[in-house]
Amino acid sequence: MTLPNKESVMSKLISTLLALFFSTGCVTKSYDYEYISLEKISGIKVVSYGRPEISSVDSDSDMPIRYELVRANYILVLEVDRKSYWPSIYVSAKTLDGLDLTVEAVSTGECGGFDGLGIDYELDGLYALRYEWLPLFSRGCEVQKGKDYFNEQVIGFLVKNRNSLIAEERLPFVLNTNGTYYEIDGL
């Protein structure tokens, strides 16, 4: 007896669900899954690859998910938030000896920024902030789908050690697409 492969089962399941949604008055919309890529930054190293951790993402492949950037007296550690539908990334810093440093948000524009939810994020035991790219939710942002806006696509933050400033970082990024996800819009 031959068992069907995973892709075949998923394809049939998606087709069945779509037929069900259309027959009940719901509309399924598809969107590109986008992530923040830092690969174009000079000296940055991709530490690991992975896939989105959202169950409704289809046709995805491995993508860079973790980066390190070694500076003269500290290391930046950045990791893509794979559980979010919106392009977002965790940002942390440590000394060359691995001790925790503080990162503090700096505004770089209207289209993205660090979330202000008051949540303490952690990345490998290091204090972290979470940057989100959310142009659709900002009145002052005029970016258009499918275009890069390099003046806005910058992650800005301070690196500190016990309230003393070590450096200010401004990391440019691009948005890359990796698959499609679906949302149901009830009529």
LINBELHU-V172697 format. One record per residue. N is the residue number from 1. RES is the residue in three letters. SS is DSSP state (hx for helix, st for strand, lp for the rest). D_FIRST is the distance of its C-alpha to the first C-alpha in whole Angstrom. Layout:
n={N N}
res={RES RES}
ss={SS SS}
d_first={D_FIRST D_FIRST}
This chain:
n={1 2 3 4 5 6 7 8 9 10 11 12 13 14 15 16 17 18 19 20 21 22 23 24 25 26 27 28 29 30 31 32 33 34 35 36 37 38 39 40 41 42 43 44 45 46 47 48 49 50 51 52 53 54 55 56 57 58 59 60 61 62 63 64 65 66 67 68 69 70 71 72 73 74 75 76 77 78 79 80 81 82 83 84 85 86 87 88 89 90 91 92 93 94 95 96 97 98 99 100 101 102 103 104 105 106 107 108 109 110 111 112 113 114 115 116 117 118 119 120 121 122 123 124 125 126 127 128 129 130 131 132 133 134 135 136 137 138 139 140 141 142 143 144 145 146 147 148 149 150 151 152 153 154 155 156 157 158 159 160 161 162 163 164 165 166 167 168 169 170 171 172 173 174 175 176 177 178 179 180 181 182 183 184 185 186 187}
res={MET THR LEU PRO ASN LYS GLU SER VAL MET SER LYS LEU ILE SER THR LEU LEU ALA LEU PHE PHE SER THR GLY CYS VAL THR LYS SER TYR ASP TYR GLU TYR ILE SER LEU GLU LYS ILE SER GLY ILE LYS VAL VAL SER TYR GLY ARG PRO GLU ILE SER SER VAL ASP SER ASP SER ASP MET PRO ILE ARG TYR GLU LEU VAL ARG ALA ASN TYR ILE LEU VAL LEU GLU VAL ASP ARG LYS SER TYR TRP PRO SER ILE TYR VAL SER ALA LYS THR LEU ASP GLY LEU ASP LEU THR VAL GLU ALA VAL SER THR GLY GLU CYS GLY GLY PHE ASP GLY LEU GLY ILE ASP TYR GLU LEU ASP GLY LEU TYR ALA LEU ARG TYR GLU TRP LEU PRO LEU PHE SER ARG GLY CYS GLU VAL GLN LYS GLY LYS ASP TYR PHE ASN GLU GLN VAL ILE GLY PHE LEU VAL LYS ASN ARG ASN SER LEU ILE ALA GLU GLU ARG LEU PRO PHE VAL LEU ASN THR ASN GLY THR TYR TYR GLU ILE ASP GLY LEU}
ss={lp lp lp lp lp hx hx hx hx hx hx hx hx hx hx hx hx hx hx hx hx hx hx lp lp st st st st st st st st st st st st lp lp lp lp lp lp lp st st st st st st lp lp lp lp lp lp st st lp lp lp lp st st st st st st st st lp lp lp lp st st st st st st lp lp lp lp lp lp lp st st st st st st st lp lp lp lp lp st st st st st st st lp lp lp lp lp st st st lp lp lp lp lp lp st st st lp lp st st st st st st st st lp hx hx hx lp lp lp lp lp lp lp lp lp lp lp lp lp lp lp lp st st st st st st st st lp lp st st st st st st st st st lp st st st st st st st st st st st st st lp}
d_first={0 4 7 10 13 16 18 16 16 20 21 19 21 24 24 24 27 29 29 30 33 34 34 36 39 37 37 35 37 35 37 37 37 40 41 44 44 47 46 49 51 53 52 49 46 43 42 38 35 33 31 33 32 32 29 30 30 28 28 30 30 32 35 38 39 41 45 48 51 54 57 61 61 57 54 52 48 46 43 41 40 37 37 39 39 42 43 44 45 46 49 51 53 54 57 56 56 54 56 55 57 58 57 59 58 60 60 59 59 58 54 52 54 53 52 55 53 54 51 51 48 47 46 45 48 50 52 50 51 48 49 48 48 49 51 50 52 55 58 60 56 56 53 51 47 46 49 50 54 55 58 56 53 54 54 57 58 60 59 62 63 64 66 67 66 64 63 62 58 57 54 53 49 47 44 41 38 35 32 33 33 33 36 36 40 41 43}
